[in-house]
Amino acid sequence: METPKRRRSATRARLLEGALEVFAERGFHGASVEDICDRAGFTRGAFYSNFASKDELVLALFQATTDRLLEQIAALLPDLANQPGTLLDAVLGLLDEAAPDQRQWHLISTEFTLHALRHPEAAAALNLQRAMFRDQLTRLVEEITRASGLQMSVPPQQFVRLVIAVHEGARAQSLLEPDLVPAGSLEHTFLPLVLDAVSSRT
Amino acid sequence: METPKRRRSATRARLLEGALEVFAERGFHGASVEDICDRAGFTRGAFYSNFASKDELVLALFQATTDRLLEQIAALLPDLANQPGTLLDAVLGLLDEAAPDQRQWHLISTEFTLHALRHPEAAAALNLQRAMFRDQLTRLVEEITRASGLQMSVPPQQFVRLVIAVHEGARAQSLLEPDLVPAGSLEHTFLPLVLDAVSSRT
């Protein structure tokens, strides 16, 4: 039976999905709340009963994607917690699959970052969300190094920042030149080398 | 004495400088040719006698910045060609100084990359320019490894791609959280480790 709560959650999901497409086509600034509602087949009332603003919708998109990713990583842990190299490769694979469409995802996440660089309120909200995501990844890295009897020569938080930087920087290159830079290739080539260089047996 | 050629070059320089400011304020799409001319104190005629379009102006901005960077790197070579680690640190420092204002530079270069992801013609022009820049950096890496008697376990071109990916990805983090991620900190922490991991004495 469809409960009001379940209906509300389906509405949110369809709005998020429609927004991702509209943002990719028209850009974060070019896409209006009306465009998003038209695409998802809802009224503006439905939009505003779910999100206070376009900013809030984008942050909800980020949250949904990072939640999914963290769940997928957690599912790998029981088998791979003591094999950091294999786990890192698996996590890098998940990073490329966490968003249903890497191009759409890159467009909106990069555009919102630029928006944040011009609007302190958006920056505060984005930074808070990114910090929570990094903290959860950092805890995973700490758990894994403990389980594998490894010690890192850099703060795990810094290693997580590097993984994110390489992933975001490499994604731009992969999207610009997909034939020359297959998705994930720079990450898979270099990040295991870094992990190895900063890890030692305790 | 001011020659027509020198005057033309000064006009270009002022247009480029004005454009960088206007792009940072209004975005690549929000800034019109008129806005750029107003800022630089020229007519639209002056603009179009120097650039066919906004796209062409942005590519000229990129070219000027990468030319300056390559010149600065070349100036370091005589002293540091056989000290790859020191040279890498120096080059990373130059990357942060090549543009007069990192925030403005990040905004326009990222926005133009997004524009290219939506417009194949812009992508072709941008890719060509980025390829030339990478090729010149790759030749430098080859020269340095030769001079230092080193061999790399990855193609030098891949290492150059990684440096660019880390730099571009880390710059977004530095601009969002300048207190937590000082400019260049991720690059200086991790890239020398990578260089070391992929280099061996011949």
Boltz contact constraints between the chains, C-beta under 6 A:
constraints:
  - contact:
      token1: [A, 110]
      token2: [B, 114]
      max_distance: 6.0
  - contact:
      token1: [A, 113]
      token2: [B, 172]
      max_distance: 6.0
  - contact:
      token1: [A, 114]
      token2: [B, 110]
      max_distance: 6.0
  - contact:
      token1: [A, 117]
      token2: [B, 175]
      max_distance: 6.0
  - contact:
      token1: [A, 127]
      token2: [B, 176]
      max_distance: 6.0
  - contact:
      token1: [A, 127]
      token2: [B, 177]
      max_distance: 6.0
  - contact:
      token1: [A, 161]
      token2: [B, 186]
      max_distance: 6.0
  - contact:
      token1: [A, 162]
      token2: [B, 186]
      max_distance: 6.0
  - contact:
      token1: [A, 162]
      token2: [B, 190]
      max_distance: 6.0
  - contact:
      token1: [A, 165]
      token2: [B, 166]
      max_distance: 6.0
  - contact:
      token1: [A, 165]
      token2: [B, 169]
      max_distance: 6.0
  - contact:
      token1: [A, 165]
      token2: [B, 170]
      max_distance: 6.0
  - contact:
      token1: [A, 165]
      token2: [B, 186]
      max_distance: 6.0
  - contact:
      token1: [A, 166]
      token2: [B, 165]
      max_distance: 6.0
  - contact:
      token1: [A, 166]
      token2: [B, 166]
      max_distance: 6.0
  - contact:
      token1: [A, 168]
      token2: [B, 169]
      max_distance: 6.0
  - contact:
      token1: [A, 169]
      token2: [B, 165]
      max_distance: 6.0
  - contact:
      token1: [A, 169]
      token2: [B, 168]
      max_distance: 6.0
  - contact:
      token1: [A, 169]
      token2: [B, 169]
      max_distance: 6.0
  - contact:
      token1: [A, 170]
      token2: [B, 165]
      max_distance: 6.0
  - contact:
      token1: [A, 172]
      token2: [B, 113]
      max_distance: 6.0
  - contact:
      token1: [A, 175]
      token2: [B, 117]
      max_distance: 6.0
  - contact:
      token1: [A, 176]
      token2: [B, 127]
      max_distance: 6.0
  - contact:
      token1: [A, 177]
      token2: [B, 127]
      max_distance: 6.0
  - contact:
      token1: [A, 186]
      token2: [B, 161]
      max_distance: 6.0
  - contact:
      token1: [A, 186]
      token2: [B, 162]
      max_distance: 6.0
  - contact:
      token1: [A, 186]
      token2: [B, 165]
      max_distance: 6.0
  - contact:
      token1: [A, 190]
      token2: [B, 162]
      max_distance: 6.0
  - contact:
      token1: [A, 190]
      token2: [B, 194]
      max_distance: 6.0
  - contact:
      token1: [A, 193]
      token2: [B, 197]
      max_distance: 6.0
  - contact:
      token1: [A, 194]
      token2: [B, 190]
      max_distance: 6.0
  - contact:
      token1: [A, 197]
      token2: [B, 193]
      max_distance: 6.0
  - contact:
      token1: [A, 197]
      token2: [B, 197]
      max_distance: 6.0
